Amino acid sequence: SGAMRSLEGWVSLALCLNRLNAELIAHLYPPVQEFINSACVFPFIYDDLIYYNCISIHSDYDWCSLDREFQGRWRYCTGFDPPMCIFPFTFRKKLHYNCTKTGYILNRSWCSLTEDYNRDGKWKQCSPHGF
């Protein structure tokens, strides 16, 4: 009985170390991307949550889904993968067709990431190019 408990302890330790080793290998050597030229899809659903931009969950690098609902197809993000403004969008009972400075205390332009900012509250600061 004592030997069996000792054996179970060693097996548990071996399994734990093997899992840590696999996670460390994945961490040090990110998987090769098959879909490097595919477009990110925003918003996308991952683990029952909606994301409007690239995420770094389970990764040291930002990544995005290539499907509306994550199906295992993904790629690393680049500077060319910001979430896109949605036009027109509703803010304070007004329809906006461009980035606006209304409501932003820093006097910078912003846009909504959904059709209805009032309902969803998702936004981003606009680039100097207005998107």
C-alpha angles and dihedrals in degrees: 000000000000090000090049092052089048091050091049089051092052092047091050090049092049092050091048092049091046090052091048090049091051091049091047092050091049089048095050097039110037114207119268111258118239095186103047094143097043121109123250115242117226128225099026133173119234123169091352093303127109117233124196096188143023115301136202098209110146090359141081088221131059113256139175138207121251091208132057088240110036109255098171094276110120144136139198115269127242133197087270093065106078117143108266127243115247115225130230100027132170120240123164094348092306129109113230121202096181139028111294138203092207112124096006109116094202091062092240127133121254140171139204122256090211135042092257118042091177091061101035106027093209115141146144136202111260121244120242085263092061099252 
